[in-house]
Amino acid sequence: MKIGSISENLKIEKRVAVTPEIVKKYISIGLEVNLSKDYGLHLGISDTEFKSEGANILADDKEVILNSDAILQMSMLNDQNCNKLKKDQIFIGVLNPYSNEKKLKEIISRDIKCFSLELLPRITRAQSMDILSSQANLAGYKAVVDSFAYFTKAIPMMMTAAGTISAAKVLVVGAGVAGLQAIATAKRLGAIVFATDVRLASKEQVESLGGKFLTVEGAENLETDGGYAKEASEDFKKKQEDLLKETLKKIDIVICTALIPGKKAPIIIKKDMIDVMQSGSLIYDLAASQGGNSELTKVDEIIDNNGVKIMGEKNILNKLPSSASNLYAKNMFNFINNLYNEEKKTFEINLEDEIIEKTMVK
């Protein structure tokens, strides 16, 4: 059986689904690997490196797709390449079935099996395939580094003969994987860190990293059985708004990470809250691509609201494509390894397997 991967649109996505290290692993379980020419060149990986691990470098995207049983990508293929997919082929990536519903229905109608890795269930066996966690971890780190670089004051407390510089105060909105990494990174760099989340279970995790958890009075636990956050009630939202508005008066940097899978990001930081923030403070919104947690967020723009900067990053991991690709490629290999029957040398769509059943787009 042959797996293939073609270059992404580099203006949108710089991560790749296959790395040289992973090529070796695919070959060790009996799979062939087809890649398009200059597949990893933008990451400093030459075709020679892929070839030395056993990959086949083919002339173009069409040749890769036509000669592969499974196509492994980071994101959805463009229309031209979607049309090249053939019957009984497998297509795997972060396909975002909520916004690509029409395109995926058309692909599936041609007897092509599609798997979207962001739909993985949060079960122990799926942890090694969990692309949301591996990518969010890097995103949380990079959001802090970027926002601190843009901030015009020092982050840690500094005591000098000329006087003392107070430590910056950081608020992390959403204490999932990205949020927890943001808390840990900000804390390591000397900031005073606060955090808020609708899931009460996050309190212990936040405090274990040295952050202060902001608890809404009479809070209910808003966590799904799958471990994700769910929509809050109107009463909870009002109490959270009051608490945040008061807290934001003394905050220098806000890192927004709150997302609900498959839905528009909840607007948590309203304009009237931004209005009370100090001039010179900033909001870094990791949820920008799904609408943003801040009411003023615009994708890939820096908005100035009376001296408060709001930064919305569409794909922050394009700034860490090598590290992100390494983790994503390992997640992808573990998913393929679960799908592939090495003994029979075939891909098996076993819908009794929760991992396969939940990720398959129907």
Residue pairs with C-beta under 8 A, 6 or more apart in sequence:
1 30
1 31
1 32
1 69
1 70
1 340
1 345
1 346
1 347
2 31
2 32
2 33
2 34
2 67
2 68
2 69
2 70
3 18
3 26
3 31
3 32
3 33
3 34
3 68
3 69
3 70
3 71
3 72
3 336
4 33
4 34
4 35
4 58
4 64
4 65
4 67
4 68
4 70
4 71
4 72
5 16
5 17
5 18
5 33
5 34
5 35
5 36
5 39
5 64
5 71
5 72
5 73
6 35
6 36
6 39
6 61
6 64
6 65
6 71
6 73
6 77
6 81
7 16
7 36
7 38
7 39
7 61
8 14
8 15
8 16
8 73
8 74
8 75
9 78
10 42
12 75
12 315
13 74
13 75
13 315
13 318
14 42
14 43
14 318
14 321
15 74
15 317
15 318
15 321
15 324
15 325
15 328
16 39
16 40
16 43
16 74
16 321
16 325
16 328
16 329
17 72
17 73
17 74
17 93
17 325
17 328
17 329
17 332
18 26
18 33
18 35
18 39
18 50
18 55
18 72
18 329
18 332
19 40
19 45
19 325
19 326
19 329
20 40
20 45
20 49
20 50
20 52
20 53
20 55
21 53
21 326
21 329
22 329
22 330
22 332
22 333
23 33
23 50
23 53
23 54
23 55
24 53
24 54
25 333
26 32
26 33
26 333
26 336
27 33
27 53
27 54
29 337
29 340
29 342
30 342
30 345
31 336
31 340
32 56
33 50
33 54
33 55
33 56
34 55
34 56
34 58
34 63
34 64
34 67
34 68
35 47
35 50
35 55
35 56
35 57
35 58
35 64
36 57
36 58
36 60
36 61
36 63
36 64
37 47
37 57
37 58
37 59
37 60
38 47
39 45
39 47
39 50
39 57
40 46
40 49
40 50
41 47
42 321
43 321
43 322
43 325
44 322
47 57
50 57
51 57
58 64
58 67
61 81
61 84
62 84
64 71
65 71
65 81
65 84
65 85
65 86
65 89
66 84
66 86
68 89
69 89
69 90
69 347
70 89
70 90
70 91
70 92
70 336
70 347
71 77
71 85
71 89
71 90
71 91
71 92
72 92
72 93
72 332
72 336
73 91
73 92
73 93
74 93
74 94
74 328
75 93
75 94
75 95
75 96
76 82
76 93
76 95
76 96
76 100
76 103
77 85
77 91
79 103
82 103
82 106
82 107
85 91
85 107
85 110
85 112
86 110
86 112
87 110
87 111
87 112
88 111
88 112
88 113
89 112
89 113
90 112
90 113
90 114
90 115
90 339
90 347
91 107
91 112
91 113
91 114
91 115
92 114
92 115
92 117
92 332
92 335
92 336
93 115
93 116
93 117
94 116
94 117
94 118
94 131
95 104
95 114
95 115
95 116
95 361
96 116
96 118
97 104
97 116
97 119
97 361
98 262
98 263
104 114
104 361
107 114
108 114
108 361
108 362
113 349
113 360
114 360
114 361
115 335
115 339
115 356
115 359
115 360
115 361
116 359
116 361
117 129
117 131
117 331
117 332
117 335
117 359
118 131
118 132
118 261
119 261
119 358
119 359
119 361
120 126
120 129
120 130
120 131
120 132
120 335
120 355
120 358
120 359
121 226
121 354
121 355
121 358
122 130
122 226
122 227
122 228
123 354
123 355
125 355
126 354
126 355
127 133
128 330
128 331
128 334
129 331
129 332
129 334
129 335
129 338
129 355
130 331
131 327
131 328
131 331
131 332
132 177
133 177
134 324
134 327
134 328
134 330
134 331
135 317
135 324
135 327
135 328
136 176
136 177
136 178
136 181
136 257
137 177
137 178
137 181
137 327
138 181
138 317
138 320
138 323
138 324
138 327
139 178
139 181
139 257
139 286
139 316
139 317
140 177
140 178
140 179
140 180
140 181
140 182
140 185
140 255
140 257
140 286
141 181
141 182
141 185
142 316
142 317
142 319
142 320
143 178
143 182
143 255
143 257
143 284
143 286
143 313
143 316
144 170
144 182
144 185
144 186
144 189
144 255
145 185
146 284
146 311
146 313
146 316
146 319
147 253
147 255
147 282
147 284
147 311
148 155
148 168
148 186
148 189
148 253
150 282
150 309
150 311
151 168
151 252
151 253
151 282
152 280
153 165
153 168
153 252
153 280
154 165
154 168
155 167
155 168
155 186
155 189
155 190
155 191
156 167
156 168
156 189
156 190
156 191
157 164
157 165
157 166
157 167
157 190
158 164
158 165
159 165
167 190
167 191
167 192
168 190
168 191
168 192
168 252
168 253
169 191
169 192
169 193
169 194
169 250
169 251
169 252
169 253
170 186
170 191
170 192
170 193
170 194
170 251
170 252
170 253
170 254
170 255
171 193
171 194
171 195
171 196
171 247
171 248
171 251
171 253
171 254
171 255
172 179
172 182
172 183
172 186
172 193
172 194
172 195
172 196
172 211
172 254
172 255
172 257
173 179
173 195
173 196
173 197
173 254
173 255
173 256
173 257
173 258
173 268
173 269
173 293
174 196
174 197
174 229
174 256
174 257
174 258
174 259
174 287
174 293
175 183
175 195
175 196
175 197
175 199
175 202
175 205
175 206
175 213
175 257
176 197
176 202
176 228
176 229
176 257
176 258
176 259
178 257
178 286
179 195
179 197
179 202
179 255
179 257
179 258
180 205
180 206
180 209
182 255
182 257
183 193
183 195
183 206
183 209
183 210
183 211
184 209
186 193
186 253
186 255
187 193
187 209
187 210
187 211
191 253
192 212
193 209
193 210
193 211
193 212
194 211
194 212
194 213
194 214
194 247
194 251
195 202
195 206
195 211
195 212
195 213
195 214
196 213
196 214
196 216
196 240
196 243
196 244
197 206
197 213
197 229
197 258
198 219
198 222
198 223
198 229
198 230
198 232
198 236
198 240
199 221
199 222
199 223
199 229
200 219
200 221
200 223
201 221
201 223
202 213
203 213
203 215
206 212
206 213
207 213
214 243
214 244
214 247
216 236
216 239
216 240
216 243
217 239
218 239
219 236
219 239
220 233
220 236
222 229
222 230
222 231
222 232
222 236
223 229
223 230
224 230
228 260
228 261
229 258
229 259
229 260
230 260
231 260
231 263
231 266
232 240
232 266
240 268
241 270
241 273
244 268
244 269
244 273
245 272
245 273
245 276
248 254
248 269
248 273
248 274
248 276
248 277
249 276
249 277
249 278
250 278
251 277
251 281
252 278
252 280
252 281
252 282
253 281
253 282
253 283
253 284
254 269
254 281
254 282
254 283
254 284
254 294
255 284
255 286
256 268
256 269
256 283
256 284
256 285
256 286
256 287
256 292
256 293
256 294
256 297
257 286
257 287
257 293
258 265
258 266
258 268
258 287
258 293
259 265
259 287
259 290
260 266
263 290
264 290
264 291
265 287
265 290
265 291
265 292
265 293
266 293
267 291
267 292
267 293
267 294
267 295
268 293
268 294
269 283
269 293
269 294
269 295
270 295
271 295
271 296
271 305
274 283
274 294
274 295
274 296
274 305
274 308
274 310
275 305
275 306
277 308
278 307
278 308
279 306
279 307
279 308
280 307
280 308
281 307
281 308
281 309
282 308
282 309
282 310
282 311
283 294
283 297
283 308
283 309
283 310
283 311
284 311
284 313
285 292
285 293
285 294
285 297
285 310
285 311
285 312
285 313
286 313
286 316
287 293
287 297
288 297
288 298
288 299
288 300
288 312
288 313
288 314
289 299
289 314
289 315
291 297
292 298
292 299
292 312
294 310
294 312
296 303
296 305
296 310
297 303
297 310
297 312
298 310
298 312
299 312
299 313
299 314
300 312
300 313
300 314
301 312
302 309
302 310
302 311
303 309
303 310
303 312
304 310
317 324
335 355
335 359
338 353
338 355
338 356
339 347
339 348
339 349
339 356
340 346
340 347
340 348
341 347
341 348
349 356
349 360
350 356
351 357
351 360
